[in-house]
Structure formats: C-alpha cells, structure tokens
Amino acid sequence: MTDLLAFITAPWDLPFMQRAFAVAAIVGVVCGVVGVYVVLRGMAFIGDAVAHSAFPGVALAYAFEGNLLLGGAAAGVTTAVLIAFVSQNRRLKEDTVIGVFFAFAFGLGIVLVSTRDSWTTDLSSFLFGQVLAVDSADVWRVAAIGAVLVAVVLVLRKELVAVSLDRETARAAGLPVLRLDLTLYVVVTATIVMSLEAVGNILVLALLITPAATARLLTERLWAMTVLASAFGCVGSLTGLYVSYAHDLAAGGSVVVVLTAFFALTWLLAPRHGLAARLRSRAGARTPAVVVPSA
C-alpha cells in the first residue's frame, strides 16, 4: 500500500509533471466534450483531415521561423472552412470533400518539408507531441482556449445535435446549417491544435474520437455521453502519463494506448451494447422455452 501511494504521489513532486498532468487533464476533458458531436455526426474523418491539414501550416511556419502552432491553426481553420463551404453542394458527400482536402493538405505539407534539408526537434514535437515540455504559460493558454470551446459547444448543443442527426430536417426547420457547420469545424480544429502538444499530430484523432466512442457504448443520452466522454478523456490522459513516467515510454503514445484499452474493455463488457451482453442475449433467444404441463 505504501509503495502504491509513493508511486501515485512521486510524479507530483516534479514541476514538469505537474504541468503535464494539468494540460493532459484539460485536453482530455475538452476532447471528450467536442468528440461527442464528432462521433454523433459520424465525421471522425474530419478530425484526421484537420490534423493533417495543419501540417502544411506548420511546415510553412517552420520554413519562415514562425510559431508552429499558429501556423497549424491557420492552415487547419482555412481547410475546415473550405470543407464546410464545399460540403453544402448536395451532389458531394461530406466525407468525399474531406478526403479531397485531406489528401491535398498532407501532400502540400510533404512538398514544403521536402524543401528543407533537416528536421528540428520543434517540428518533430508537433508530429509526436511533447507534453512533458510545456511551461506554465502553455497550461494557462490551453485552459483558456478549452473553456471557450466547451462553452461554445454547450451553448449550441441542441442545434449541433439537430444538424448532426438530420441536416435536411434542420435546414427545413430554419436552422443556419452552414453557420453551425462552420462553428463545429472551427471548434474541432481549435481542439485539435490545442491538443497537439499533448499527443502530437499523428495521434490527436484518438484523443478526439476514442473517449466519445467509449461513452457511446454506455449510454444513449447526450448529457451522460458528454460527462462520460470527458471523464474517459481526462482519466485516460492522466493514466497514460503515469504509465509513461513509470516505464519511460512516449507520453502521447501511452495516452492513446490507455484510451484504446478503455474502449476495448467497454466494447467487451458494456451492460447493453458490449460483446458479452450481446452473446448472452443471443444465447437466451436460442434457448427454447420449457413448457410445464398442467396437473
């Protein structure tokens, strides 16, 4: 018991771990809340597209020795806005438009990177995350941005759900579908860019999607799904950092592995929608009823 308590408290004595835990917890909560609407809309691909569309902005900022996160944010928001506008054409499905811009943005990023002779630690940290290197200013910036994003999503939750479930009905009801699309895309982009320091460009989609997908297996109610997704995101991020600290592993990758383990356990053991519950239900359906003859 003493060893366990020492293991739990040891990282909190280190200032850099305190900052990492704070950022990981905030990012986990925000990604959980925003990810609910991404999962409900079935637009997981947009997270991958935006994460990769930030790549050319970062590469361009790197080439001109600018701020990498600002470059990534500018490129990501630009791509998100273009996707929202082009997706209004009813002859094109949303995932088709996302695929076009996703491929273009990533290809452009590769071209820009190829013009440089070497990669630096800063660019590598964008790709793979560097949560252990955040400073106090990063913590406050992430907290402020996260609070704004969660507030926007919660204020517009009913409209976002309506558009996510049935765009045509929402349009017929007079909802500003294009503006809501733009809002959601920009929120998703800001969430992804905010999360880059925690897990990096390559793994950020898992932080956005996996907690919400795990919560989706446990409940049909929006508020419960939001609470569970944020809890999974927060706890999974903190647990991943503990695993990283204890075994000297990559922090971002450890967070993603832990979140995926939560998802796998839930997929197996969820009371109503888990594999075990479905197998029991099928076994019960195949069992013939026993008729007791009357006396």
Summary of the structure (lengths in Angstrom):
residues: 295
radius of gyration: 21.6
end to end distance: 61.6
largest distance: 92.1
contacts: 994
relative contact order: 0.15
helix: 81%
strand: 0%
